[in-house]
Amino acid sequence: METKAMNPTDRDSPNKNHKEIPGNPSTATSSKIRLNDRSNGNKLGVLSEEDWQFWIHNGYIVIKNAVSKEQVAKTASFLWEFEEKDPNNPSTWYARPNQEMEMKELIGTGMVEVYNHQELWYNRQVPKIYDAFVDIWGTDKLWVTIDRANLNFPIRPGHEYKAFIHWDYDPETKPQNVQGVLALADQIDENMGGFQCIPELYRTYETWKLTQPAYRNRFQPDISAFKDQIVKVKLHAGDLLIFNSLLPHGIRANHSDKVRIAQYISMMPAEEDNEALKQWRINSWKNKIAPSGYAFPGDPRNWEQTKYGVAELSELGKKLLGLEQW
């Protein structure tokens, strides 16, 4: 099948659903395949039965030691380099961001606008991470999201960040989607700017929404009734958190003296018949292009294109990208 040549600098994904709303446009907004309900009879590969029950009840699960400590330390070191900051010199941490964020709620959350560097692809290709998402989806034909990383610094006086709980997808649309976060440093201090969520709202959404006004913000719920039920998830370096997109979540304000470091990794069923999206993904990898969207400003320095080579992919990585068929 002949495909239209793509501008090597084109950031505009064929998935147009994220121009004005959050969410990553490098895969489908919602899968045509439903999340695993275990009806296929396949055995779990990474999750235990206890893990599975926790996942169903809470909407998230932590995969311990998904990536080695040595590898995540290398990735963290690269992020410091990319951001031109010194992990041992806090005076370098608060330089003006390189990009302007259209989604103002993300200002001050430490998003690192890098998407296709080798270090990020090393982690995406780790078999244990892939196998965990196979358990979650119940299919082995997956694509990985082309996403970024995070350096969430301690808050300075006068630069407060108001942490917020949100959904990246309107829960009324019942999206079949999951999201993931790989810890690149320990996040066991509850005062750090790590992941937080409200499993109780995840469980009771259908009855909760009946108490809410029709004009409510579909992406940021009123959580006044859940203030005491916010779960602050603790992660060690190398742990992978996977959460259902129906789980209300957010990044906590960092009131510690430590830096929260993470990489966003998720997978969805491959859409190998979506030629336009497949070619966009391949172009993004080959030409080191960031996705465009409401929450993705990209790096105006274009360092990915000018300073780093094209990431080498394993056989698994080629399939997770879409370069090769499953």
C-alpha positions as CSV (number, residue, x, y, z in Angstrom):
1,M,0.0,0.0,0.0
2,E,1.5,3.3,-1.1
3,T,1.4,6.0,1.6
4,K,1.6,9.8,1.3
5,A,5.0,11.2,2.0
6,M,5.0,13.0,5.4
7,N,6.8,16.2,6.2
8,P,9.6,15.1,8.6
9,T,8.8,18.0,10.9
10,D,5.1,17.4,11.0
11,R,3.9,17.1,14.7
12,D,0.2,16.9,13.8
13,S,-1.1,13.4,14.6
14,P,-4.0,12.0,12.7
15,N,-5.7,11.6,16.1
16,K,-7.3,15.1,16.3
17,N,-9.0,14.6,19.6
18,H,-6.4,16.3,21.8
19,K,-6.3,19.8,20.2
20,E,-8.2,21.3,23.1
21,I,-8.3,18.5,25.7
22,P,-5.5,16.5,27.5
23,G,-4.5,13.1,26.5
24,N,-1.7,11.7,24.3
25,P,-2.4,11.8,20.5
26,S,0.2,9.1,19.6
27,T,-2.3,6.3,20.0
28,A,-6.1,6.1,19.7
29,T,-8.2,8.1,22.1
30,S,-10.1,5.0,23.1
31,S,-9.4,1.4,22.1
32,K,-11.8,-0.5,20.0
33,I,-10.8,-3.5,22.1
34,R,-12.0,-3.6,25.7
35,L,-9.8,-4.0,28.7
36,N,-9.1,-7.5,29.8
37,D,-12.0,-9.1,31.6
38,R,-10.2,-12.5,31.8
39,S,-12.8,-14.2,29.5
40,N,-10.1,-15.3,27.1
41,G,-8.9,-17.8,29.7
42,N,-5.3,-16.7,29.3
43,K,-3.0,-16.9,32.4
44,L,-1.6,-13.7,33.8
45,G,2.1,-13.2,33.0
46,V,3.3,-10.5,35.4
47,L,0.3,-9.7,37.7
48,S,-0.6,-12.1,40.5
49,E,-4.3,-12.9,41.2
50,E,-4.0,-10.6,44.2
51,D,-2.7,-7.9,41.9
52,W,-5.6,-8.4,39.5
53,Q,-8.2,-8.0,42.3
54,F,-6.5,-4.9,43.5
55,W,-6.4,-3.5,39.9
56,I,-10.1,-4.2,39.4
57,H,-11.1,-2.7,42.8
58,N,-8.8,0.4,42.8
59,G,-8.2,1.2,39.1
60,Y,-4.4,1.1,39.5
61,I,-1.6,-1.3,40.1
62,V,2.1,-1.0,40.8
63,I,4.5,-3.4,39.0
64,K,7.5,-3.6,41.3
65,N,11.0,-3.5,39.8
66,A,9.8,-3.2,36.2
67,V,13.1,-1.7,35.1
68,S,16.5,-2.0,36.8
69,K,17.8,0.6,39.2
70,E,20.8,1.1,36.9
71,Q,18.7,1.8,33.8
72,V,16.3,4.3,35.5
73,A,19.3,6.1,37.0
74,K,20.7,6.5,33.5
75,T,17.4,7.9,32.2
76,A,17.2,10.3,35.1
77,S,20.7,11.5,34.4
78,F,19.8,12.1,30.8
79,L,16.8,14.2,31.8
80,W,18.9,16.4,34.0
81,E,21.2,16.9,31.0
82,F,18.4,17.7,28.6
83,E,16.9,20.3,31.0
84,E,20.3,21.9,31.6
85,K,20.0,21.5,35.3
86,D,22.3,20.1,38.0
87,P,20.8,17.6,40.4
88,N,23.2,18.7,43.1
89,N,22.7,22.5,42.6
90,P,19.1,23.6,43.4
91,S,19.9,27.1,42.1
92,T,19.8,25.6,38.6
93,W,16.4,24.0,39.1
94,Y,14.2,27.0,38.6
95,A,15.3,28.5,35.3
96,R,12.5,29.7,33.0
97,P,10.9,26.7,31.1
98,N,12.0,26.3,27.5
99,Q,8.4,26.1,26.3
100,E,5.0,27.9,26.9
101,M,2.3,25.5,28.1
102,E,-1.2,26.1,26.5
103,M,-2.7,23.8,29.2
104,K,-2.0,26.3,32.1
105,E,-2.8,23.7,34.8
106,L,0.5,22.0,33.9
107,I,2.6,25.0,34.4
108,G,5.0,24.3,37.2
109,T,4.6,20.5,37.1
110,G,8.0,19.9,35.6
111,M,7.1,18.4,32.2
112,V,10.2,17.5,30.2
113,E,9.6,17.9,26.4
114,V,11.5,14.9,25.2
115,Y,9.9,12.0,23.4
116,N,12.1,9.8,21.3
117,H,15.5,9.7,22.9
118,Q,17.2,6.3,23.3
119,E,16.9,6.3,27.1
120,L,13.1,6.6,26.8
121,W,12.9,3.8,24.2
122,Y,15.1,1.5,26.3
123,N,12.4,1.6,29.0
124,R,9.5,1.3,26.6
125,Q,11.1,-1.9,25.2
126,V,11.6,-3.7,28.6
127,P,9.8,-7.1,28.3
128,K,8.4,-6.9,31.8
129,I,6.6,-3.6,31.1
130,Y,5.2,-5.0,27.9
131,D,4.1,-8.2,29.6
132,A,2.3,-6.1,32.3
133,F,0.3,-4.3,29.7
134,V,-0.5,-7.6,28.0
135,D,-2.1,-8.7,31.3
136,I,-4.1,-5.5,31.5
137,W,-5.4,-5.6,27.9
138,G,-5.6,-9.4,27.3
139,T,-3.9,-9.1,23.9
140,D,-0.3,-9.2,22.9
141,K,-0.6,-6.8,19.9
142,L,0.2,-3.5,21.5
143,W,1.5,-0.1,20.6
144,V,3.4,2.1,23.1
145,T,2.6,5.7,23.6
146,I,5.2,8.3,22.5
147,D,5.3,10.3,25.6
148,R,7.6,12.5,27.7
149,A,9.1,12.6,31.2
150,N,8.8,14.7,34.4
151,L,11.1,16.5,36.8
152,N,8.9,17.9,39.6
153,F,10.9,20.3,41.8
154,P,10.2,21.3,45.3
155,I,7.9,24.3,45.4
156,R,9.5,27.7,46.2
157,P,7.6,30.5,48.1
158,G,5.8,32.7,45.6
159,H,5.7,29.9,43.0
160,E,3.0,27.7,44.5
161,Y,1.5,25.0,42.3
162,K,-2.1,24.1,43.1
163,A,-2.3,20.3,42.6
164,F,-5.5,19.2,40.9
165,I,-7.4,16.0,40.4
166,H,-8.6,15.4,36.9
167,W,-9.4,12.9,34.1
168,D,-7.6,13.1,30.7
169,Y,-10.7,11.7,29.1
170,D,-14.3,12.5,29.7
171,P,-15.5,9.6,31.8
172,E,-18.9,9.9,30.3
173,T,-17.5,8.5,27.1
174,K,-16.4,5.3,28.9
175,P,-12.9,5.3,27.4
176,Q,-11.1,2.0,27.1
177,N,-7.7,3.3,27.9
178,V,-4.9,3.0,30.5
179,Q,-2.0,5.3,31.4
180,G,1.3,4.6,33.0
181,V,4.2,6.2,35.0
182,L,7.7,4.7,35.5
183,A,9.4,6.0,38.6
184,L,13.0,7.1,37.8
185,A,13.8,7.9,41.5
186,D,12.2,6.9,44.8
187,Q,8.9,8.5,45.5
188,I,8.2,7.2,49.0
189,D,8.0,10.6,50.7
190,E,4.3,11.6,50.7
191,N,5.3,15.3,50.5
192,M,6.9,14.8,47.1
193,G,5.1,15.7,44.0
194,G,4.1,12.1,43.0
195,F,1.0,10.4,41.8
196,Q,-2.3,10.7,43.7
197,C,-5.7,9.4,42.9
198,I,-9.2,8.7,44.3
199,P,-10.2,5.1,43.9
200,E,-13.5,5.7,45.8
201,L,-14.6,8.1,43.1
202,Y,-13.5,5.6,40.5
203,R,-15.7,3.0,42.1
204,T,-18.8,5.2,42.7
205,Y,-18.7,7.5,39.7
206,E,-22.1,6.4,38.3
207,T,-23.9,7.3,41.5
208,W,-21.7,10.3,42.3
209,K,-22.4,12.0,39.0
210,L,-26.1,12.0,39.8
211,T,-25.4,14.5,42.6
212,Q,-23.4,16.9,40.4
213,P,-24.7,19.8,38.2
214,A,-25.2,19.1,34.5
215,Y,-22.7,21.9,33.7
216,R,-19.9,20.4,35.7
217,N,-16.3,20.3,34.4
218,R,-16.1,16.9,32.8
219,F,-12.3,16.8,33.3
220,Q,-11.9,18.2,36.8
221,P,-14.4,16.9,39.4
222,D,-15.5,18.6,42.6
223,I,-13.6,16.4,45.1
224,S,-14.8,18.2,48.2
225,A,-16.5,14.9,49.4
226,F,-13.4,12.9,48.8
227,K,-10.7,15.0,50.6
228,D,-9.9,12.3,53.1
229,Q,-9.9,9.5,50.4
230,I,-7.1,10.7,48.2
231,V,-4.5,8.0,47.9
232,K,-0.8,9.0,47.6
233,V,0.9,6.2,45.7
234,K,4.4,5.4,46.8
235,L,6.9,4.2,44.2
236,H,10.5,3.1,44.3
237,A,12.9,3.7,41.4
238,G,12.1,1.2,38.7
239,D,8.4,0.6,39.7
240,L,5.7,1.0,37.0
241,L,2.3,2.4,37.9
242,I,-0.5,1.5,35.5
243,F,-3.9,3.2,36.0
244,N,-7.3,3.1,34.3
245,S,-8.2,6.3,32.5
246,L,-11.4,6.3,34.4
247,L,-9.5,6.8,37.7
248,P,-9.4,10.5,38.8
249,H,-5.7,11.4,39.4
250,G,-3.1,14.1,39.4
251,I,0.4,15.1,40.4
252,R,0.8,16.3,44.0
253,A,2.4,19.6,44.9
254,N,6.0,18.9,45.9
255,H,6.5,20.2,49.5
256,S,9.6,18.1,50.1
257,D,13.3,18.8,49.4
258,K,13.5,16.0,46.8
259,V,12.8,16.0,43.1
260,R,10.2,13.6,41.7
261,I,11.5,12.1,38.4
262,A,9.3,9.9,36.2
263,Q,8.7,8.8,32.6
264,Y,5.2,8.4,31.2
265,I,4.7,5.0,29.5
266,S,1.5,3.3,28.4
267,M,0.3,0.8,25.8
268,M,-2.9,0.3,23.9
269,P,-4.0,-2.3,21.3
270,A,-2.2,-1.7,18.0
271,E,-4.2,-0.2,15.2
272,E,-2.3,-1.7,12.3
273,D,-5.0,-0.9,9.8
274,N,-4.8,2.8,10.7
275,E,-2.1,3.6,8.1
276,A,-2.0,7.4,8.8
277,L,-1.5,7.0,12.5
278,K,1.1,4.2,12.0
279,Q,3.1,6.4,9.6
280,W,2.9,9.4,11.9
281,R,4.3,7.2,14.8
282,I,7.2,6.0,12.6
283,N,7.9,9.6,11.5
284,S,7.9,10.7,15.1
285,W,10.5,8.1,16.0
286,K,12.6,8.5,12.9
287,N,12.7,12.3,12.8
288,K,12.5,12.7,16.6
289,I,9.2,14.7,16.5
290,A,7.1,15.5,19.6
291,P,3.3,15.0,19.3
292,S,1.3,18.2,19.1
293,G,-1.7,18.9,21.3
294,Y,-3.3,20.9,24.1
295,A,-0.8,19.6,26.7
296,F,2.3,19.1,24.4
297,P,4.2,22.2,23.5
298,G,7.4,20.5,22.4
299,D,10.9,21.8,22.8
300,P,11.6,25.0,21.0
301,R,15.4,24.3,21.1
302,N,14.8,21.2,18.9
303,W,17.5,19.4,20.8
304,E,16.1,16.0,20.0
305,Q,16.7,16.7,16.3
306,T,20.1,18.4,16.6
307,K,21.9,16.7,19.5
308,Y,20.8,13.1,19.6
309,G,20.6,10.2,17.1
310,V,17.6,8.0,16.1
311,A,16.8,5.5,18.9
312,E,17.7,1.9,18.2
313,L,14.8,-0.4,18.5
314,S,14.7,-4.1,19.6
315,E,12.5,-6.5,17.8
316,L,9.9,-5.9,20.4
317,G,10.3,-2.1,20.1
318,K,9.8,-2.2,16.3
319,K,6.4,-3.8,16.9
320,L,5.5,-1.5,19.8
321,L,6.2,1.4,17.4
322,G,4.4,0.0,14.4
323,L,7.5,-0.3,12.3
324,E,6.8,-4.0,12.0
325,Q,3.6,-6.0,12.1
326,W,2.6,-8.2,15.0
